[in-house]
């Protein structure tokens, strides 16, 4: 059964299912692109691994940046007020206490690289954002640094944001914000880039994959890839469309969603 939404299905953003969708969408996109750009290029599915504390995992669906570390605090001895002048035998007895040691969890996330077959040169980096990229704090900062490193290189960048939660990059004008966006930054056009904002009421726009000058650039129909994945993976069996999407929408969007789902017989 296909998704009832014309483009991005906001119910896919749910915390417990996005990490699975992210991984499968990356692989599906890689398979789609590989057939279109061979034999000059190949698509590599790369993986990052990070360690996060369990409390950080609770805040994020699937973080993709950073090893969380705290600066060691400076401790002072906690002694009775009379400790300076009192003899040693008046010190309180040593008592063991129970503490909790933070548990580190490994997080893995995939991204795509388009490379030349002849020499392995990295031509295009493709990122599908995760919640950690849009949260405030160290995780967001590290991803921003990674993005900036690509922008200062001779590598094209395609950044895809299908998530409404979190904060988009500061360089995107507030007046142009929508539910989702696709950013295409071509080396030869920097510092300019193409921003393609779109709402859940719209199909996910297709875009051209940036390659080296003179090469045919295939059209990437991300919406078609996502919808095929939704149907193939049976996500309709896991989603309760009678519930409100998370995070919530503005009133006008909520009204539209309700009408859409009722017309599809899902409410």
N, C-alpha and C positions, 0 to 999 in steps of 0.2 A: 504494500500500500504506500503510495507517495505521500510526502508531507503536504498538508493543506495550504502551506504558505507559498507565495510566488517566488520568494527568494530565501533569505536566511530565516530558519525556523527558530524563534527565540527560546523555545523549550529545550533546544539542544544545549543551551548555555548552562543548564543546571549543573551545580557543582559536581555531583557524583558521576555525571556522564560525559563532561566536556573532555577530560583527559583521553578517554577512549576515542572520541570523535576526532580530536586533534591528531592523534597518531594515525588513525585510518585515513583521514583526509590528506595528510602529508604523503602517505604512500600512494593513495589513489591519484593525487596530482602528479607525483613523480612518474607513475606508469603512463599517464596521459601525455605528459610532455616528452618522455623518452622516445616514443614512437614518432613524434613530429619533428624532432631536431637531430635525429641520427642521420647520417653517420659522422657529421662534423662535431657534434656535441654529445655529451652524455650527462645524465642527471644522477647526482649522488645524494642518497639519503643519509644525512649526518646526525649524530646524536651528542647531546651534552648531558653530563651527569653532575649532580650537585648534592650536597648534604645539607639538610635543613632540620631544625629542631621540630619536634612534634607540634608545638604550639604554633609555629609558623605554617605548618601543613594545615592546621585547622582554619587559618585565615584565608588560605589560597586554594583554589581548585587544584592547580598543578603548577607550582612555581617553576621558572626556567632559568633563574639566574642566582648566583651567589652562594657562598658558604657563610652561614650566619655565625658571627663571632662577637662576643662582648669583651670589652676591655676589662681586665681583672680589677675588681674593686680593691681599695686599700682598707684593710681591717685594723681596728684598734682593740686592745685587750678590754674585755668587759669584766671589771672587778668591782667588789664592794667599795663604797666611798671611803672606808677606813683602810683600804689596801696599802696606802702609802706608808702609814705609820704602824699598822697592825703587824704582828709577827706572822710568819708563814702558816702556823697551825690554824689561824682563823679563816684562811681562804676556804671558799665553798668546795665541797667534794666534786670531783669530776663526774659528770653524768653523760652517758651516751644519748644521742637524740637520733630520730629517724628523719632522713632527708630524701628528696627525690632527685635523681640524676637525670638531666634532660636526655631524651633518646633521639639520636640522629637517624633520619630516614633518607635514603637515597632517592632522588627524583631524576627521571630521565625524560628528555624531550627531543623531538626530531625537528630538523629543518632541512631545506634543500639547497644544493649548490649545482649550478650549471657550469660545466667545465669543457674546455676544448679537448678533443681526443688526442690531438698530435702532441701536446705538451702539458696537459693537465691544468692549464691556466684557468683560474676562477673568473668567470665572466659575469654571472648573475647570482646574487644571493636572494633566496625567497624565504620570508619569515611569515608564519601565521601566529599572531600574538596569543599569548596565554594571559591569564589574570595577573600573574606576577609582574608582567611588563607594564601594567596600568595601575598598579598600587603605588601608594606613596612609600618612601623608604629606600633602603639599600638596593632591593631587587630592581626597582624602577631605574635607579641611577646606573646600575651596572648594565642594564639593557640599553639605556640611552648612550652610554659610552661605547657599547658594541656597535650600535647603529651609526654613531658618529665616525667610528673607525672605518666602516664600509663607505660612508659618504666622502671620506677624505682619500679613498683609494680609487683605483681604476676599475671598480666593480659596480655594476648596476645593482640597485636594490628594489625589490618588490616586497612591500609590507602589507599584510592583509589583516584587518581587524574586524572580526565577526561578533565581537563581544560588546554589549552595552555597558556592563559594569566597569568601574574604574575610570581613570582619567586619561584622555588622549594626549598625544605629545603637545608641548607648548607651542610649537611652530604652526599648528593647524589653527586657522582663524576661527574664533568662536562662532562667527556668523555662518560658517560653512559646516558646522558640526551636524551630523546626522546619527542614526543608530549605528551604522557601520561605515567602513571606508576601505578603499584600496589605494595605496600610494605607490607610484612608479617613479623612481628616481634614476634617470639616465645620466651616465657619466658626462656625455657631451652637452647636456642641458643644465648642469648644476651651476649655480645654486637653485635654479628653478626645478620644479618637479610637478608631476601630474597627480592631483588628488581627485579621487572618484568617490564622493560620498553617496550613500544610498540608505533608504529606510526599509523596514521589514515589509512595507506595503509594495515594494518594488522588487523586480527580479535582480539577482546579483549581476552587475554589469560585467561583460566580457572585456578583456584588455589584451594588448599585444605584449608578448614576452620580449623584453629588450635583449638583443644579442649584439654581436660585433657589426660595425658598419658594412653594408652591402649584403648581409645575409637575410634571408626571408625570416620574418618574425611571426611565429604561429599565434593564432588567437587562442587565448585561454578562457574557456567558458567554465568558470569556477562554479556557477550555479548549477549547471548540468552535472558536473562531477559530484557536488554535494548531494543533489537530489537522487542521483543514482546510488550513491553510498547509503543514503537514508533508507531507500527501498531494499537494497541488497542486504543491509545489516539488520533490517527489521526493527528500526527504532520506533515505529508506530506501536509495537507491542510493549514498549517500555515507558511510553509517555501517557500521562493522564491529562488530556486536554480540558478536563472539567475544572482543573485547578488553575489558579492564576500563575502566569509566568514569573520567574524570579531571575533578576530583580524586576520590580513592578514598572509599569508604563505610566505615562501621562494619561489623563482622562480620555482625550480624543483617540489615542492609540488603543486604549483598553476597549472603547466602544467598537472600534473597527475590528479588533481581534475577536470580540464576542460575536459580532455579526458573521465574521468569516467562519468561525468554528461551528456556529449554529447551522450555517448553510451547508457545511460539510457533514452534518449529522454527528458531530463530536461533542455537542453540548445539548 
